[in-house]
Amino acid sequence: MSSRSNKVLIPQAKEGLDRFKMEAAKEVGVNLSQGYNGDLTSRENGSVGGQMVKRMVEAYEKNL
């Protein structure tokens, strides 16, 4: 039995998060598709997440 813990708390934000993820994937050269992406390596997935965090930190620091 699988329990999914990464629920979107604000449903209206899901589209924006998906768009942000696709932009980050394009920036690091990962071919991310809508839906299933189980064929990607951990390194590729990690680079997308890392790019997202990097951009969020930059935006936060800019607004200080």
Secondary structure, 3 states (H helix, E strand, C coil): CCCCCCCCCCHHHHHHHHHHHHHHHHHHCCCCCCCCCCCCCHHHHHHHHHHHHHHHHHHHHHCC
